[in-house]
Amino acid sequence: MFARCLAALTLVALLSACAKPVVETTGPLAIRDVSVSAADTIRAETDILSLVRQTVPAQILGVSDGKATKVEVRLVLLAYKNPVMSLLVGDSNKLGANVILRDMADQELARFDVIAIDQYMLNGVAGAVISVAQDKARVDRALARGLAETIEQRIYGRKTKPAMVPDLAAPMPKGPPQESTHSPAAHPSQKPASVGAGV
């Protein structure tokens, strides 16, 4: 079941990467609010939900003028590089999400799937060794950054800046996943959040 879900999401995301930017269909969009949630199947080494809640809003809020828009991001896939798969056919760390754009009256404007990939290039024996020894906290931060950049690229067709480096996350909490939280566009008088340590 998991393998079919992974294959389907990867295929959809790859096709989506070839699709034209959302704004070419909707017209200019000004993102005013971002909410992030996670499926209960997400099992991360650290609290990846909090990482994505740092990176995605910082990447897409207020980067363009246009129709006021809300973005809903739901994490649906997290898979770490598998030693056996890396040795045999190649593998990578992956973070996938469903994304929905709505106007301020909750009318849906667009939806798409995205996937961020980390550590794909090294496979074979070297890749298997890396997959065993890799720092999952670093991986989670890299995936959160990659997801933010991929979502911006899919909406606007460009990346306006490198994704912020999120603060170090605590271990993934036990129990049910947290409800989605909203990150409205900051008031001009507010100071931007500080950037965490490098990946």
LINNOR-V799087 format. One record per residue. N is the residue number from 1. SS is DSSP state (h for helix, s for strand, l for the rest). PSI is psi in whole degrees, 0 to 359 (999 if undefined). Layout:
n:N ss:SS psi:PSI
n:N ss:SS psi:PSI
//
This chain:
n:1 ss:l psi:312
n:2 ss:h psi:319
n:3 ss:h psi:320
n:4 ss:h psi:319
n:5 ss:h psi:316
n:6 ss:h psi:314
n:7 ss:h psi:318
n:8 ss:h psi:314
n:9 ss:h psi:321
n:10 ss:h psi:316
n:11 ss:h psi:314
n:12 ss:h psi:318
n:13 ss:h psi:321
n:14 ss:h psi:319
n:15 ss:h psi:322
n:16 ss:h psi:325
n:17 ss:h psi:334
n:18 ss:h psi:350
n:19 ss:l psi:158
n:20 ss:l psi:155
n:21 ss:l psi:148
n:22 ss:l psi:320
n:23 ss:h psi:342
n:24 ss:h psi:341
n:25 ss:h psi:318
n:26 ss:h psi:341
n:27 ss:l psi:178
n:28 ss:l psi:139
n:29 ss:s psi:136
n:30 ss:s psi:107
n:31 ss:s psi:122
n:32 ss:s psi:343
n:33 ss:s psi:138
n:34 ss:s psi:130
n:35 ss:s psi:143
n:36 ss:s psi:130
n:37 ss:s psi:175
n:38 ss:s psi:143
n:39 ss:l psi:154
n:40 ss:l psi:357
n:41 ss:l psi:351
n:42 ss:l psi:122
n:43 ss:l psi:95
n:44 ss:l psi:160
n:45 ss:l psi:323
n:46 ss:s psi:180
n:47 ss:l psi:78
n:48 ss:h psi:335
n:49 ss:h psi:317
n:50 ss:h psi:328
n:51 ss:h psi:314
n:52 ss:h psi:327
n:53 ss:h psi:341
n:54 ss:h psi:313
n:55 ss:h psi:317
n:56 ss:h psi:309
n:57 ss:h psi:320
n:58 ss:h psi:333
n:59 ss:h psi:326
n:60 ss:h psi:347
n:61 ss:l psi:128
n:62 ss:l psi:24
n:63 ss:l psi:351
n:64 ss:l psi:155
n:65 ss:l psi:160
n:66 ss:l psi:203
n:67 ss:s psi:131
n:68 ss:s psi:130
n:69 ss:s psi:144
n:70 ss:s psi:143
n:71 ss:s psi:130
n:72 ss:s psi:124
n:73 ss:s psi:126
n:74 ss:s psi:117
n:75 ss:s psi:126
n:76 ss:s psi:350
n:77 ss:s psi:132
n:78 ss:s psi:121
n:79 ss:s psi:125
n:80 ss:l psi:153
n:81 ss:l psi:124
n:82 ss:l psi:129
n:83 ss:h psi:316
n:84 ss:h psi:313
n:85 ss:h psi:322
n:86 ss:h psi:322
n:87 ss:h psi:320
n:88 ss:h psi:306
n:89 ss:l psi:355
n:90 ss:l psi:141
n:91 ss:l psi:172
n:92 ss:l psi:168
n:93 ss:s psi:138
n:94 ss:s psi:139
n:95 ss:s psi:120
n:96 ss:s psi:151
n:97 ss:s psi:152
n:98 ss:s psi:137
n:99 ss:s psi:132
n:100 ss:s psi:133
n:101 ss:s psi:133
n:102 ss:s psi:153
n:103 ss:s psi:179
n:104 ss:l psi:351
n:105 ss:l psi:11
n:106 ss:l psi:16
n:107 ss:l psi:131
n:108 ss:s psi:131
n:109 ss:s psi:323
n:110 ss:s psi:159
n:111 ss:s psi:148
n:112 ss:s psi:165
n:113 ss:s psi:145
n:114 ss:s psi:157
n:115 ss:s psi:133
n:116 ss:s psi:139
n:117 ss:s psi:137
n:118 ss:s psi:143
n:119 ss:l psi:48
n:120 ss:l psi:329
n:121 ss:l psi:319
n:122 ss:l psi:116
n:123 ss:l psi:198
n:124 ss:h psi:209
n:125 ss:h psi:315
n:126 ss:h psi:318
n:127 ss:h psi:322
n:128 ss:h psi:318
n:129 ss:h psi:316
n:130 ss:h psi:318
n:131 ss:h psi:329
n:132 ss:h psi:319
n:133 ss:h psi:354
n:134 ss:l psi:147
n:135 ss:l psi:107
n:136 ss:h psi:330
n:137 ss:h psi:319
n:138 ss:h psi:319
n:139 ss:h psi:313
n:140 ss:h psi:319
n:141 ss:h psi:321
n:142 ss:h psi:320
n:143 ss:h psi:320
n:144 ss:h psi:321
n:145 ss:h psi:316
n:146 ss:h psi:322
n:147 ss:h psi:318
n:148 ss:h psi:314
n:149 ss:h psi:323
n:150 ss:h psi:320
n:151 ss:h psi:316
n:152 ss:h psi:317
n:153 ss:h psi:320
n:154 ss:h psi:326
n:155 ss:h psi:311
n:156 ss:h psi:348
n:157 ss:l psi:12
n:158 ss:l psi:163
n:159 ss:l psi:119
n:160 ss:l psi:337
n:161 ss:l psi:160
n:162 ss:l psi:144
n:163 ss:l psi:145
n:164 ss:l psi:153
n:165 ss:l psi:113
n:166 ss:l psi:155
n:167 ss:l psi:154
n:168 ss:l psi:137
n:169 ss:l psi:151
n:170 ss:l psi:166
n:171 ss:s psi:150
n:172 ss:l psi:127
n:173 ss:l psi:150
n:174 ss:l psi:159
n:175 ss:l psi:190
n:176 ss:l psi:152
n:177 ss:l psi:153
n:178 ss:l psi:153
n:179 ss:l psi:161
n:180 ss:l psi:147
n:181 ss:s psi:152
n:182 ss:s psi:143
n:183 ss:s psi:87
n:184 ss:s psi:160
n:185 ss:l psi:136
n:186 ss:l psi:145
n:187 ss:l psi:145
n:188 ss:l psi:333
n:189 ss:l psi:347
n:190 ss:l psi:146
n:191 ss:l psi:144
n:192 ss:l psi:153
n:193 ss:l psi:148
n:194 ss:l psi:150
n:195 ss:l psi:138
n:196 ss:l psi:190
n:197 ss:l psi:158
n:198 ss:l psi:157
n:199 ss:l psi:999
//
